[in-house]
Amino acid sequence: MSAAARAAPISSGVDQLVTIVIPTLNEERSISSCLDSVLSQTYSQIEVLVLDGGSDDRTRAIVENYASRDARVMLLENPRRIQSAAMNMGLEAARGVYLVRIDAHATVAPTYIASAVAHLSTGEWGGVGGRKDAVGFTPTGRAIAAVLGSPFGVGNSAYHHATSSQTVDHIPFGCYVTDAAREIGGWSEQYSVNEDFEFDLRMRTSGRPLLLDPSMVIAWEGRPTIKLLARQYRRYGRGKSKVVLAHPAATSPRHLAAPGIVAMLALAALIAPWRPKWSFALVAPYLFVLTAGSISVAATLPTPEERRAVPAALAAMHLSWGVGFWEGIAGADVVQRSR
């Protein structure tokens, strides 16, 4: 990292205000748990900006109730609804030396902010994030959570299963020096999903590395059904295609694995009537990986109902992401949702 890009170390002897930005859209079921985890941090010098994208459930009322009892909480409007817009509004309003994003359907460990500040105050890092542990509350949801924690489901995406601190290309729920986030232009609002990866890419190329510290634990609520998981990952794939087109040099083999699987299966289906053996030869490697992955992940689950959902969860992640990627390449619009 260049001397110009490296932030000067900040004194650890004086608490520095941290701005926490929470984008919301219809999160009445989870926002209380999220806010409870944020407000019970061991690091108390915080302001909490909840950016609501037009919720029509009880989300706003719940946040307003918290704000009436704790002056650190503020509810702001996000008329564009998407997360990138919420983050930029939070960045503009932030008074903190540091800025942290936390999803409304997630909770963080009590020392999350303190650990982030300890890392960032050294001046060595452009951003810091923790390990994202998926949780589920239904049998299918718990199977999905197990898949999200497995390399068979997410490949070498370290923030899902890392056990040691390391430099990475992307961090979940990133913690940043506010001035650095402003210097690189904030979050690009042309992306309604995958905006966090694109932001991290610009942070890294500005000469500021990213640190993943798995002791900073994030409990993130995964989707409860296979249908919702497929919809989510199809949207993720579309978003990733836009980032790949804009920043091809930042593309890794992991980003192309699911699109490659979909292309291979499409070719197998096309030639099956005339070359069934060739078709099977194309399909067989993925079937082997899917089977091996299902056995590996299912072995970590206690009930038959949970284990039965694992193959469908793996396939939904891989194939929906791959289909969404190709749709994005072909010019399909990315569904604009805040979550």
C-alpha positions as CSV (number, residue, x, y, z in Angstrom):
1,M,0.0,0.0,0.0
2,S,1.4,3.4,-0.9
3,A,2.2,6.0,1.7
4,A,-0.4,8.3,0.3
5,A,-3.2,5.7,0.5
6,R,-2.2,4.4,4.0
7,A,-4.2,6.1,6.6
8,A,-2.3,7.6,9.6
9,P,-2.8,5.4,12.7
10,I,-5.5,6.8,14.9
11,S,-5.0,7.0,18.7
12,S,-6.5,4.0,20.5
13,G,-6.6,5.9,23.7
14,V,-9.7,7.9,22.7
15,D,-12.9,6.4,21.5
16,Q,-13.7,7.4,17.9
17,L,-17.4,7.7,16.8
18,V,-18.5,4.8,14.5
19,T,-21.4,5.3,12.1
20,I,-23.4,2.1,11.5
21,V,-25.6,2.0,8.4
22,I,-28.5,-0.4,8.2
23,P,-30.5,-0.6,4.9
24,T,-34.0,-1.9,5.5
25,L,-37.1,-2.9,3.5
26,N,-39.8,-4.9,5.2
27,E,-37.7,-6.3,8.0
28,E,-40.2,-6.3,10.8
29,R,-39.2,-9.9,11.8
30,S,-35.5,-9.3,12.2
31,I,-34.8,-5.6,12.7
32,S,-35.2,-5.8,16.5
33,S,-32.6,-8.5,16.8
34,C,-30.3,-6.6,14.6
35,L,-30.6,-3.4,16.6
36,D,-30.3,-5.2,19.9
37,S,-27.0,-6.6,18.8
38,V,-25.8,-3.3,17.5
39,L,-26.8,-1.3,20.6
40,S,-25.3,-3.9,23.0
41,Q,-21.8,-3.5,21.5
42,T,-18.9,-3.2,23.9
43,Y,-17.9,-0.2,21.9
44,S,-20.4,2.5,22.8
45,Q,-19.4,5.4,20.7
46,I,-21.8,4.7,17.8
47,E,-24.5,6.3,15.8
48,V,-27.0,4.0,14.0
49,L,-28.5,5.2,10.8
50,V,-31.4,3.0,9.5
51,L,-32.1,3.8,5.9
52,D,-35.6,2.5,5.0
53,G,-36.6,1.9,1.4
54,G,-40.3,2.4,1.9
55,S,-41.3,-0.5,4.2
56,D,-45.0,-1.2,4.3
57,D,-44.8,-3.5,7.3
58,R,-44.0,-2.6,10.9
59,T,-40.3,-2.0,10.3
60,R,-40.5,1.8,10.5
61,A,-42.6,1.8,13.7
62,I,-40.1,-0.6,15.3
63,V,-37.2,1.6,14.4
64,E,-39.0,4.7,15.6
65,N,-39.6,3.0,18.9
66,Y,-35.9,2.3,19.3
67,A,-35.1,5.9,18.3
68,S,-37.4,7.3,21.0
69,R,-35.6,5.3,23.6
70,D,-32.0,5.6,22.4
71,A,-30.7,8.9,20.8
72,R,-28.0,7.0,18.9
73,V,-30.7,5.5,16.6
74,M,-32.0,7.6,13.6
75,L,-34.5,6.6,10.9
76,L,-33.8,8.1,7.4
77,E,-35.7,7.7,4.1
78,N,-34.1,5.9,1.1
79,P,-36.4,6.7,-1.8
80,R,-34.3,4.8,-4.3
81,R,-34.8,1.6,-2.2
82,I,-31.6,-0.1,-3.3
83,Q,-28.7,-0.8,-0.9
84,S,-26.1,1.2,-2.8
85,A,-28.3,4.3,-2.4
86,A,-28.8,3.6,1.3
87,M,-25.1,3.3,1.8
88,N,-24.4,6.6,0.0
89,M,-27.0,8.4,2.0
90,G,-25.5,6.9,5.2
91,L,-22.0,7.9,4.0
92,E,-23.2,11.5,3.4
93,A,-24.8,11.8,6.8
94,A,-22.1,9.9,8.8
95,R,-20.4,11.8,11.6
96,G,-18.2,8.9,12.5
97,V,-14.5,8.4,11.8
98,Y,-15.4,4.8,10.8
99,L,-18.4,3.5,8.8
100,V,-19.9,0.0,9.2
101,R,-22.6,-1.7,7.1
102,I,-24.8,-4.2,8.8
103,D,-27.8,-6.0,7.2
104,A,-31.2,-5.8,8.9
105,H,-31.5,-9.6,8.9
106,A,-28.2,-10.1,10.6
107,T,-26.7,-9.8,14.1
108,V,-23.1,-9.2,15.1
109,A,-21.1,-10.3,18.1
110,P,-20.8,-7.9,21.0
111,T,-17.1,-7.1,20.2
112,Y,-17.6,-6.7,16.4
113,I,-17.2,-2.9,16.3
114,A,-14.4,-2.9,18.9
115,S,-12.5,-5.4,16.9
116,A,-13.0,-3.5,13.7
117,V,-11.8,-0.2,15.2
118,A,-8.7,-2.0,16.6
119,H,-7.8,-3.2,13.1
120,L,-8.6,0.1,11.3
121,S,-6.9,2.3,13.8
122,T,-3.5,0.8,12.8
123,G,-3.8,2.5,9.4
124,E,-2.9,-0.8,7.7
125,W,-6.3,-1.6,6.2
126,G,-8.8,-0.1,3.9
127,G,-11.6,-2.2,5.3
128,V,-12.2,-5.0,7.8
129,G,-15.0,-7.6,7.9
130,G,-15.9,-10.8,9.8
131,R,-17.0,-14.3,9.0
132,K,-20.6,-14.6,7.8
133,D,-22.2,-17.6,9.5
134,A,-25.6,-18.3,7.9
135,V,-28.4,-19.4,10.3
136,G,-31.8,-21.0,9.5
137,F,-35.0,-21.4,11.4
138,T,-36.7,-24.2,9.4
139,P,-35.4,-27.6,8.4
140,T,-34.8,-26.3,4.8
141,G,-33.4,-23.0,6.2
142,R,-30.9,-24.9,8.3
143,A,-29.9,-27.0,5.2
144,I,-29.4,-23.8,3.2
145,A,-27.3,-22.4,6.0
146,A,-25.1,-25.5,6.0
147,V,-24.6,-25.2,2.3
148,L,-23.7,-21.5,2.6
149,G,-21.0,-22.6,5.1
150,S,-19.5,-25.2,2.8
151,P,-16.8,-24.8,0.0
152,F,-19.1,-27.0,-2.1
153,G,-21.7,-24.3,-2.0
154,V,-19.6,-21.1,-2.1
155,G,-16.2,-22.3,-3.4
156,N,-13.2,-20.4,-2.0
157,S,-15.3,-17.5,-0.7
158,A,-13.3,-17.2,2.5
159,Y,-15.7,-15.1,4.5
160,H,-18.2,-18.0,4.7
161,H,-15.8,-20.5,6.3
162,A,-12.4,-19.0,7.1
163,T,-10.8,-19.9,10.4
164,S,-7.8,-17.6,10.3
165,S,-7.3,-13.9,9.5
166,Q,-6.3,-13.1,5.9
167,T,-6.2,-10.5,3.2
168,V,-9.2,-11.0,0.9
169,D,-10.8,-9.4,-2.2
170,H,-14.2,-8.9,-0.5
171,I,-15.5,-8.5,3.1
172,P,-19.1,-8.9,4.2
173,F,-20.6,-6.1,6.4
174,G,-17.5,-4.1,5.8
175,C,-16.0,-1.6,8.3
176,Y,-14.2,1.3,6.6
177,V,-12.5,4.6,7.4
178,T,-15.2,7.1,6.4
179,D,-12.9,9.5,4.6
180,A,-11.5,6.6,2.5
181,A,-15.0,5.6,1.5
182,R,-15.8,9.1,0.5
183,E,-12.5,9.5,-1.4
184,I,-13.2,6.5,-3.7
185,G,-16.7,7.9,-4.4
186,G,-18.9,5.7,-2.2
187,W,-21.1,2.9,-3.6
188,S,-21.9,2.9,-7.3
189,E,-25.7,3.2,-7.7
190,Q,-25.7,1.5,-11.1
191,Y,-25.5,-1.7,-9.1
192,S,-28.6,-2.8,-7.3
193,V,-26.8,-6.0,-6.1
194,N,-23.1,-6.9,-5.8
195,E,-22.5,-3.2,-5.1
196,D,-20.4,-4.2,-2.0
197,F,-18.0,-6.3,-4.1
198,E,-17.6,-3.5,-6.6
199,F,-16.9,-1.0,-3.8
200,D,-14.3,-3.3,-2.2
201,L,-12.7,-3.7,-5.6
202,R,-12.2,0.1,-5.9
203,M,-11.0,0.2,-2.3
204,R,-8.3,-2.4,-3.0
205,T,-7.2,-0.8,-6.3
206,S,-6.8,2.5,-4.4
207,G,-4.0,0.8,-2.5
208,R,-6.0,-0.1,0.6
209,P,-6.1,-3.9,1.4
210,L,-9.0,-5.7,3.0
211,L,-8.8,-7.9,6.1
212,L,-11.0,-10.8,7.0
213,D,-11.0,-11.5,10.7
214,P,-13.1,-14.7,11.4
215,S,-13.2,-13.9,15.1
216,M,-15.6,-11.1,14.2
217,V,-18.7,-13.2,13.9
218,I,-21.8,-12.3,11.9
219,A,-25.0,-14.3,12.1
220,W,-26.8,-13.8,8.9
221,E,-30.3,-15.2,8.3
222,G,-30.4,-17.3,5.1
223,R,-33.5,-17.9,3.0
224,P,-36.1,-20.4,4.4
225,T,-37.1,-22.1,1.2
226,I,-35.4,-23.4,-2.0
227,K,-37.6,-21.1,-4.1
228,L,-36.5,-18.0,-2.3
229,L,-32.8,-19.2,-2.4
230,A,-33.0,-19.7,-6.1
231,R,-34.5,-16.2,-6.6
232,Q,-31.8,-14.7,-4.4
233,Y,-28.9,-16.3,-6.3
234,R,-30.4,-15.6,-9.7
235,R,-30.4,-11.9,-8.7
236,Y,-26.8,-12.3,-7.4
237,G,-25.7,-13.8,-10.7
238,R,-27.2,-10.9,-12.7
239,G,-25.5,-8.4,-10.5
240,K,-22.1,-10.2,-10.8
241,S,-22.3,-10.1,-14.6
242,K,-22.5,-6.3,-14.5
243,V,-19.4,-6.1,-12.3
244,V,-17.5,-8.6,-14.5
245,L,-18.4,-6.5,-17.6
246,A,-17.2,-3.3,-15.9
247,H,-14.1,-4.8,-14.3
248,P,-13.0,-7.9,-16.3
249,A,-9.5,-7.9,-14.8
250,A,-11.0,-8.6,-11.4
251,T,-12.8,-11.7,-12.5
252,S,-11.6,-15.0,-10.8
253,P,-12.3,-18.6,-11.7
254,R,-14.8,-18.8,-8.8
255,H,-17.0,-16.2,-10.5
256,L,-17.2,-18.2,-13.7
257,A,-17.7,-21.7,-12.2
258,A,-21.6,-21.5,-12.0
259,P,-22.0,-19.9,-15.5
260,G,-19.7,-22.6,-16.8
261,I,-21.9,-25.3,-15.2
262,V,-25.0,-23.8,-16.8
263,A,-23.4,-23.6,-20.2
264,M,-22.2,-27.2,-20.0
265,L,-25.7,-28.4,-19.0
266,A,-27.3,-26.4,-21.7
267,L,-24.9,-27.9,-24.3
268,A,-25.6,-31.4,-22.9
269,A,-29.4,-30.9,-23.3
270,L,-28.9,-29.6,-26.8
271,I,-26.9,-32.6,-28.1
272,A,-28.7,-35.3,-26.0
273,P,-31.1,-36.4,-28.8
274,W,-28.2,-37.1,-31.2
275,R,-25.2,-37.8,-28.9
276,P,-26.6,-39.2,-25.6
277,K,-23.2,-40.5,-24.5
278,W,-21.5,-37.2,-25.1
279,S,-24.3,-35.5,-23.3
280,F,-23.9,-37.8,-20.3
281,A,-20.1,-37.2,-20.3
282,L,-20.8,-33.4,-20.1
283,V,-23.3,-33.8,-17.2
284,A,-21.4,-36.5,-15.2
285,P,-18.7,-34.2,-13.7
286,Y,-21.3,-31.9,-12.2
287,L,-23.4,-34.8,-10.9
288,F,-20.4,-36.2,-9.2
289,V,-19.6,-32.8,-7.5
290,L,-23.2,-32.3,-6.5
291,T,-23.4,-35.8,-5.0
292,A,-20.1,-35.5,-3.2
293,G,-21.1,-32.0,-1.9
294,S,-24.5,-33.2,-0.8
295,I,-23.0,-36.2,1.2
296,S,-20.4,-33.9,2.8
297,V,-22.8,-31.2,3.9
298,A,-25.6,-33.6,4.8
299,A,-23.3,-35.4,7.2
300,T,-23.2,-32.2,9.3
301,L,-27.0,-32.0,9.8
302,P,-28.9,-33.9,12.5
303,T,-32.3,-34.7,10.9
304,P,-33.4,-36.5,7.7
305,E,-35.6,-33.6,6.7
306,E,-32.6,-31.2,6.8
307,R,-30.4,-33.7,4.9
308,R,-32.9,-34.2,2.2
309,A,-32.9,-30.5,1.3
310,V,-29.2,-30.3,0.8
311,P,-29.0,-31.4,-2.9
312,A,-31.7,-29.0,-3.9
313,A,-30.1,-26.2,-2.0
314,L,-26.7,-26.8,-3.7
315,A,-28.2,-27.1,-7.2
316,A,-30.4,-23.9,-6.6
317,M,-27.3,-21.9,-5.7
318,H,-25.2,-23.1,-8.5
319,L,-27.7,-23.1,-11.3
320,S,-29.7,-20.0,-10.4
321,W,-26.5,-18.0,-10.0
322,G,-25.3,-19.3,-13.4
323,V,-28.6,-18.6,-15.2
324,G,-28.7,-15.1,-13.6
325,F,-25.2,-14.4,-14.8
326,W,-26.0,-15.3,-18.4
327,E,-29.2,-13.2,-18.2
328,G,-27.1,-10.3,-17.1
329,I,-24.6,-10.8,-19.9
330,A,-27.5,-10.9,-22.3
331,G,-28.8,-7.5,-21.0
332,A,-31.5,-8.6,-18.6
333,D,-32.3,-5.9,-16.0
334,V,-31.2,-6.6,-12.5
335,V,-34.2,-6.8,-10.1
336,Q,-33.9,-3.8,-7.8
337,R,-34.4,-4.8,-4.3
338,S,-32.9,-3.6,-1.1
339,R,-32.3,-7.1,0.3
